[in-house]
Every structure is written in structure tokens, then in C-alpha cells.
Amino acid sequence: MDLSALNKANASVHMLAGFYDHTADYRSQIALASHFPIHRLFLVADDHDFLALGKTGLYPQLIQAALLYGCRSEEVGRVEAQLASLGYSEF
């Protein structure tokens, strides 16, 4: 599968992925995101965290910030900072 055209995509891609997702390995999401020149990946532990993300009420704000200001914007960073407790970390 040739994904080299994605390197030239004029798009801002914000991806959400689950570390323990049983349908799509998180490493494939990291690899896919890396093909886009402008990308950001928010990694949570699993699908339970996606449910928790929705319950925070911040999920629509995250989507809006990414669409309005771009995935690498300060606005997206602020929303993700509020969601930091849901983000996956091995440390």
C-alpha cells in the first residue's frame, strides 16, 4: 500500500486512538498519522476512555478546535490539557 501521497496532503489531521484497542493496533495509528505533514495524535488507554471523553463534554470542543484552528493549535492543546487524565501514558 503506497501512502506516499499523504505526505503532500494539504490537511490538518487530528487522530484519536486507543492503546489497548482490539480492532486497530495503536502503532498502526501512529504510523498512519506520521504520513501526514500536519498531524496530532491523542492516545487513550482503550474504548472505555473514549466513552469517558464523551462524558466530559469536551469532545465537541476538541473537534471544533481542531477544525477551526488546526490540530497543532494552542486551542487544541488547551482542550487536550483538560483531558490529560484520560490520555495514555506508560509513566
N, C-alpha and C positions, 0 to 999 in steps of 0.2 A: 504494500500500500504506500503510495507516494504522497506524502503530506507536505512536500516542499513548497507548494503554492501558498500554504497557510503562512509561511514566513513573510509573504508580501501582502497579506491581508491588511486592509486599512480598517481595522476593527479593534475595539477595546473589549477584551473577553474576561469576564469575571466568572470563575467556576467555583462551585461548592462540591466537596467530595467527602466521603466517609472513609476513615482509616480502616475500619473493620467491615466495610460494605461487602456483602457476599455476592453481589451481582457485577460489580465493576471494581477491580483492584485499584486502590488509591494511586499506585505507581503509574497505572495507565493514564490516570487523570493528570498527574504531574507531567508525564511525557506529552500528552496532548496539549496541555496549556503552554508548554515550552515552545511549541511550534508557532505560536502567535507572538509577534513582536511586542505587543502591549497586552499583558495578561496579569491576572492576580488569582491566587488560589486560596480559598478559605477551607481548611481541613478540620472536620469534626470527627469524633470517635466513630459514631455509627448512626443508623437511621433514627434512633431514639433522640439523638441530638438535633436532627432535622425537625422533629416534632417540637422539641423544646424551643428551637429557633423560631418556629411559627408562633408559639405561645408568648414569646417576649413582646410581640407587636413591632419588633424592629425589622423583621424580614422585609416588609414593604418599603421601609426606609432604605434598606440596603440595596434593593433593586432600583429604587428611584435614584439614589445617589450614583450608582454605577452607570445608569442610563443617562442621567443629566450631566454628570461631571467626569465620567470616565473611571475605570476600575482602579487607577493609581492615584485618585484624587484624595485630598485631605478629608473630604466629606465621607468617602467610603471608609477611610482609616478611622474616623471618629465612630462610625457605626460599628465597625469590627471591634474597636476597643471596648465598646459597651457589651459586645458578645464574646469577649475574650475567655470568659469562664466556660464557654461551650467549645472553644477551639481545642483541637487535639494537640497535645504536647507529650513527648516522652520524658520531659524533665520536670 
